[in-house]
Amino acid sequence: MTDYLAPGLLLAVSVAALRKKTDVYGTLLEGGAEGLKLLVVILPSLVMLLTAVELMRRSGAMDALTRLLAPVSRAVGLPAELLPLTLIRPFSGSAALAVGAEIMAYHGPDSLIGRTAAILLGSSETTFYTISVYFPAAGVRKTRYAIPAAVIADLAGFLSAALCARLL
Amino acid sequence: MTMSLVWVAMLALSLVFGLLTGRGAALGGAAMEGAGKAITLGISLAGSLCLWSGFAALLKKSGLQRVLTRLLSPLLGRLYPTARRDAETMDALCGNVTANLLGLGSAATPLGVAAVRRMKLLSGGDEASDEMCLLIVMNTASIQLLPTTVASVRAGLGAAAPFDILPAVWLSSLLSVSTGILAAKGLGRLWR
């Protein structure tokens, strides 16, 4: 079913935009240029983190960290290989993307760990960054329970990503 | 700042472990190799990233956002009984949720901030109201229908069907957003 998703969506949205008398092709090109700018923004982060992760893997530090975290991950049902990703996810979107991409590359994008990493990335957000943008921008000083509630939602998201990867 | 500490910790751990395990000699090559891999990965996902960003721009102009907003506003009105009474807050709020659903992050943030500003104006005070906390939680728990960036990474790495993670992403998002809403509603009662 998902095979037809990409071309189907492209067609449906293009037709909808055409009916609005939009310059469909021109808009695609403009948006595409934005996408390449986004790539330029995430590339340095990709380089730095992949360098650091490669060093951690070759030195044996990654294995040690995974082994250290194994009891925690067994308790919560999340593969230990993904715990570093969950630690970085709430703080930086591009760093999480880089670490997640490395995990997918190392374990294979269609392996259980690779798929769980993708599902986790797709179903979570850069929580602390979001909070740090919203409240100051609106001039709200006392955040009350916003942070604990957001963290609870994140934890639920990580666990459900592991669960859904196994189920679906 | 957080990332600077993460970076230093990763390098320090690698060096210490390299020395302890005697694999230090491999580290010089590893650093260069990691950097090279990053560029290879970046190039392999550039195509899909470019394509889906074009799609996002088209989505913005297709009018689909407005249709989705109209569909969602009754549901959101129930979650935000105070905001519902003010048309301007409701517009920004629905726009924010819709933009998030469609994966238009750059459009979602200004709308969300506008909604929180308007809520603050109406409530006075510098304290986050229950509905502001709820809005924050709905923005920090992802509710994206099409995670195109992750799918691009999967495509770049040669996944058989880059989008086949969708059902799992939807279920997982639904679970985390519902937990977030419940947590916000529950904590709202306790936190006085």
Interface residues (C-beta under 8 A of the other chain):
Chain A: T2 D3 L5 A6 L9 L10 V13 S14 A16 A17 R19 K20 T22 V24 T27 L28 L29 E30 G31 G32 A33 E34 G35 L36 L38 L39 I42 L43 L46 V47 M48 L49 L50 T51 A52 V53 E54 L55 M56 R57 R58 S59 G60 A61 A64 L65 I88 F91 S92 A95 L97 A98 G100 A101 E102 M104 A105 G108 P109 D110 G114 R115 A118 I119 L120 L121 G122 S123 S124 E125 T126 T127 T130 I131 V133 Y134 F135 A137 A138 G139 V140 R141 K142 T143 R144 Y145 A146 P148 A149 A150 I152 A153 D154 A156 G157 S160 A161 L163 C164 A165 L167 L168
Chain B: T2 M3 V6 W7 M10 L11 L13 S14 L15 V16 F17 G18 L20 T21 R23 G24 A26 L27 A30 A31 E33 G34 A35 K37 A38 I39 L41 G42 L45 A46 L49 C50 L51 W52 S53 G54 F55 A56 A57 L58 L59 K61 S62 G63 L64 T109 G112 V113 V116 R117 M119 K120 D126 E127 A128 M132 C133 L135 I136 V137 N139 T140 A141 S142 Q144 L146 P147 T149 V150 A151 V153 R154 L157 G158 A159 A160 A161 P162 F163 D164 I165 L166 P167 A168 V169 L171 S172 S173 L175 S176 V177 T179 G180 A183 A184 L187 G188 L190 W191
